Amino acid sequence: MPAMNLDNTLWLASFVAEVAVVGLLLYRHVWRSLPVFCVYCAWSLFNTVGMYAILRLFPAGYLTAYLTDIVADSGLVFGVLIELAWSVFRPFRAYLSRGALVVVGGSVVALGAVIWPFASIPGFSYLPPEWHLLMRLQQTTDILRILFFLALAGCSQLLSIGWRDREMQVATGLGFYSLVGIAVAMLHTHLTVWSQYAHLNQVEVASYVCSLMYWVYSFAQKEAERQEFTPQMQNLLLAVAGAARSTRVGLTDSIAARSSKSREG
């Protein structure tokens, strides 16, 4: 099959799968629990159509559109991961303070900052500075998605979460095509023949289609009832929440005492 025909086939497959995913998200009312992920999927659908149209009708503007897509996609990925991390704590939210979401979001961003210095794949150093920056951003979000999936799968027993839970389903799809994306990026640095680049890009797109099909299968089924955390996990979270509350109260009392002394002076 000629490369162009295969590219068109993969594009059509991704478009159809994205339409199916967005339709199922609306049908299952997933937007109520995972609104950012729903926005991400809708953006991906819009982007698939837009990038194809730009490539065919305005090829001169494709590069700018691609760079914009990397930035927008990376920003939405951070939002999706923060949302997933917060959603994992659904059985325990009644015990968490209002600032817990800020802590969860800050933790995801902090992990991304830790990954950033190590996300530069050797061989991309020849790229212009702006390209190098964007490629590093893309690799950072890919690695973050993979680590998030591994952490969720590794802690599944403690969190009482399984493959039928939406959080695990979303993380699995994100982690799979991110892993393939990292592998393709590394292989790209060792290739010299354009046809090999094109074939690897097709493999990456095919992995994305596979993730979409997995989501279609997952969201076609009703979500499993979320299980309560294990006693060990509940005790750990209660201890952490209690320590954080004690620290906050102590800090507030300290500030109040210093303010009182200042007024007396």
C-alpha positions as CSV (number, residue, x, y, z in Angstrom):
1,M,0.0,0.0,0.0
2,P,1.5,3.4,-0.9
3,A,2.5,5.6,1.9
4,M,0.0,8.3,1.0
5,N,-2.9,5.8,1.0
6,L,-1.8,4.5,4.3
7,D,-1.6,8.0,5.7
8,N,-5.1,8.7,4.5
9,T,-6.4,5.5,6.0
10,L,-4.8,6.2,9.4
11,W,-6.2,9.8,9.3
12,L,-9.7,8.5,8.5
13,A,-9.4,5.8,11.2
14,S,-8.4,8.4,13.8
15,F,-11.2,10.7,12.8
16,V,-13.9,8.1,13.0
17,A,-12.5,6.8,16.3
18,E,-12.3,10.3,17.8
19,V,-16.0,11.0,16.7
20,A,-17.0,7.7,18.4
21,V,-15.1,8.6,21.6
22,V,-16.6,12.1,21.9
23,G,-20.0,10.7,21.2
24,L,-19.6,8.1,23.9
25,L,-18.3,10.6,26.4
26,L,-21.5,12.6,25.8
27,Y,-23.7,9.6,25.9
28,R,-22.2,8.3,29.2
29,H,-22.2,11.8,30.7
30,V,-18.4,11.4,31.4
31,W,-18.2,15.2,31.1
32,R,-19.7,15.4,34.6
33,S,-16.8,13.7,36.3
34,L,-14.0,14.3,33.8
35,P,-14.8,17.6,32.0
36,V,-11.1,18.4,31.1
37,F,-10.7,15.0,29.5
38,C,-13.8,15.6,27.4
39,V,-12.4,19.0,26.3
40,Y,-9.2,17.3,25.4
41,C,-11.0,14.7,23.3
42,A,-13.1,17.4,21.6
43,W,-9.9,19.5,20.9
44,S,-8.2,16.4,19.4
45,L,-11.1,15.9,17.1
46,F,-11.1,19.5,16.0
47,N,-7.4,19.4,15.6
48,T,-7.5,16.3,13.5
49,V,-9.8,18.0,11.0
50,G,-8.1,21.3,11.2
51,M,-4.6,20.0,10.6
52,Y,-5.7,17.9,7.7
53,A,-7.4,20.9,6.1
54,I,-4.4,23.1,6.7
55,L,-2.1,20.5,5.2
56,R,-4.2,20.2,2.1
57,L,-5.4,23.8,1.6
58,F,-2.7,26.0,3.3
59,P,0.5,23.9,3.5
60,A,2.6,27.0,4.1
61,G,0.8,27.5,7.5
62,Y,1.2,23.8,8.6
63,L,4.4,24.4,10.6
64,T,2.8,27.2,12.6
65,A,-0.3,25.2,13.2
66,Y,1.8,22.2,14.3
67,L,3.8,24.3,16.8
68,T,0.5,25.7,18.2
69,D,-0.9,22.2,18.5
70,I,2.1,21.1,20.6
71,V,1.6,23.9,23.1
72,A,-2.2,23.5,23.3
73,D,-2.0,19.7,23.6
74,S,0.7,19.8,26.4
75,G,-1.4,22.3,28.4
76,L,-4.5,20.2,28.1
77,V,-2.5,17.1,29.1
78,F,-1.4,18.7,32.3
79,G,-5.0,19.6,33.0
80,V,-6.2,16.0,32.2
81,L,-3.6,14.5,34.6
82,I,-4.5,16.8,37.4
83,E,-8.1,16.0,36.9
84,L,-7.4,12.2,36.9
85,A,-5.2,12.5,40.0
86,W,-8.0,14.4,41.8
87,S,-10.7,12.0,40.5
88,V,-8.7,9.0,42.0
89,F,-9.4,10.4,45.4
90,R,-13.2,10.5,44.9
91,P,-13.9,8.0,47.8
92,F,-11.9,10.1,50.2
93,R,-12.8,13.7,49.2
94,A,-15.1,14.2,52.2
95,Y,-12.0,14.1,54.4
96,L,-9.9,16.4,52.3
97,S,-9.6,20.2,52.6
98,R,-10.4,22.6,49.9
99,G,-6.7,23.2,49.3
100,A,-6.2,19.5,48.5
101,L,-6.8,20.1,44.8
102,V,-4.1,22.8,44.7
103,V,-1.7,20.3,46.3
104,V,-2.6,17.6,43.7
105,G,-2.2,20.0,40.9
106,G,1.0,21.4,42.3
107,S,2.4,17.8,42.6
108,V,1.7,17.1,38.9
109,V,3.3,20.3,37.8
110,A,6.3,19.7,40.1
111,L,6.8,16.2,38.7
112,G,6.7,17.7,35.2
113,A,9.4,20.2,36.3
114,V,11.6,17.3,37.6
115,I,11.2,15.5,34.2
116,W,11.9,18.6,32.1
117,P,15.8,18.5,32.4
118,F,15.8,14.8,31.4
119,A,13.3,15.1,28.5
120,S,15.8,16.2,25.8
121,I,16.5,13.3,23.5
122,P,20.0,13.2,22.1
123,G,20.1,14.1,18.4
124,F,17.6,16.9,18.7
125,S,20.2,19.4,19.8
126,Y,20.7,20.5,16.1
127,L,17.1,21.9,16.0
128,P,16.5,25.7,16.3
129,P,16.0,26.8,20.0
130,E,12.3,27.2,19.6
131,W,11.9,23.8,18.1
132,H,14.1,22.2,20.8
133,L,12.0,23.8,23.5
134,L,8.8,22.5,22.0
135,M,10.1,19.0,21.5
136,R,11.2,19.0,25.1
137,L,7.8,20.1,26.2
138,Q,6.2,17.3,24.1
139,Q,8.6,14.7,25.6
140,T,8.0,16.0,29.1
141,T,4.2,15.4,28.7
142,D,4.8,12.0,27.1
143,I,7.0,10.9,30.0
144,L,4.5,12.3,32.5
145,R,1.7,10.4,31.0
146,I,3.7,7.2,31.1
147,L,4.7,7.7,34.8
148,F,1.1,8.5,35.7
149,F,-0.1,5.3,34.2
150,L,2.6,3.2,35.9
151,A,1.9,4.9,39.3
152,L,-1.8,4.3,39.0
153,A,-1.3,0.7,37.9
154,G,1.3,0.0,40.6
155,C,-0.9,1.5,43.4
156,S,-4.2,0.0,42.1
157,Q,-4.5,-2.3,45.0
158,L,-4.1,0.4,47.6
159,L,-6.4,2.8,45.7
160,S,-9.0,0.0,45.0
161,I,-9.0,0.9,41.3
162,G,-9.2,-1.5,38.4
163,W,-9.4,-1.6,34.6
164,R,-13.1,-0.9,34.6
165,D,-12.7,2.4,36.4
166,R,-12.6,5.5,34.1
167,E,-9.4,6.9,35.6
168,M,-7.5,3.7,34.8
169,Q,-9.0,3.5,31.3
170,V,-8.1,7.0,30.5
171,A,-4.5,6.7,31.9
172,T,-4.0,3.4,30.0
173,G,-4.9,5.0,26.7
174,L,-2.7,8.0,27.3
175,G,0.2,5.9,28.6
176,F,0.2,3.5,25.6
177,Y,0.5,6.0,22.8
178,S,2.9,8.1,24.8
179,L,5.2,5.1,25.2
180,V,5.1,4.5,21.5
181,G,5.7,8.2,20.9
182,I,8.8,8.2,23.0
183,A,10.2,5.1,21.3
184,V,9.5,6.7,17.8
185,A,11.2,9.9,18.8
186,M,14.3,8.0,20.0
187,L,14.4,6.0,16.8
188,H,14.1,9.1,14.7
189,T,17.5,10.3,15.9
190,H,19.2,7.2,14.4
191,L,17.6,7.3,10.9
192,T,18.9,8.9,7.7
193,V,16.3,7.7,5.2
194,W,13.0,9.7,4.9
195,S,10.9,6.6,4.2
196,Q,11.9,5.2,7.6
197,Y,10.8,8.5,9.3
198,A,7.5,8.2,7.5
199,H,6.9,4.6,8.5
200,L,7.7,5.3,12.1
201,N,5.3,8.3,12.1
202,Q,2.6,5.9,10.8
203,V,3.3,3.5,13.7
204,E,2.9,6.4,16.1
205,V,-0.5,7.4,14.5
206,A,-1.5,3.7,14.6
207,S,-0.8,3.5,18.3
208,Y,-3.0,6.6,18.8
209,V,-5.8,4.9,16.9
210,C,-5.4,1.8,19.1
211,S,-5.8,3.9,22.2
212,L,-8.9,5.5,20.7
213,M,-10.4,2.1,20.0
214,Y,-9.6,1.0,23.5
215,W,-11.5,4.1,24.8
216,V,-14.4,3.3,22.5
217,Y,-14.6,-0.2,23.9
218,S,-14.2,1.1,27.5
219,F,-16.7,3.9,27.3
220,A,-19.2,1.7,25.5
221,Q,-19.6,0.0,28.8
222,K,-21.1,1.4,32.0
223,E,-18.6,2.6,34.6
224,A,-18.0,0.2,37.4
225,E,-19.0,1.4,40.9
226,R,-16.0,2.9,42.6
227,Q,-14.7,0.9,45.5
228,E,-13.7,2.4,48.8
229,F,-10.0,2.8,49.6
230,T,-8.3,0.0,51.6
231,P,-8.0,0.6,55.3
232,Q,-4.2,1.0,54.9
233,M,-4.7,3.7,52.3
234,Q,-7.4,5.5,54.4
235,N,-5.1,5.5,57.4
236,L,-2.2,6.9,55.4
237,L,-4.3,9.7,53.9
238,L,-5.9,10.5,57.2
239,A,-2.4,10.8,58.7
240,V,-1.2,13.0,55.8
241,A,-4.4,15.2,56.0
242,G,-4.0,15.5,59.8
243,A,-0.4,16.5,59.5
244,A,-1.2,19.1,56.9
245,R,-4.0,20.5,59.0
246,S,-1.8,20.7,62.1
247,T,0.9,22.5,60.1
248,R,-1.6,24.9,58.7
249,V,-3.1,25.7,62.1
250,G,0.3,26.1,63.6
251,L,1.3,28.5,60.9
252,T,-1.9,30.5,61.3
253,D,-1.4,30.7,65.1
254,S,2.2,31.8,64.6
255,I,1.2,34.6,62.2
256,A,-1.5,35.7,64.6
257,A,0.9,35.8,67.5
258,R,3.4,37.9,65.7
259,S,0.7,40.2,64.5
260,S,-0.5,40.7,68.1
261,K,3.0,41.4,69.3
262,S,3.5,43.9,66.5
263,R,0.3,45.8,67.5
264,E,1.3,45.8,71.2
265,G,4.7,47.2,70.3
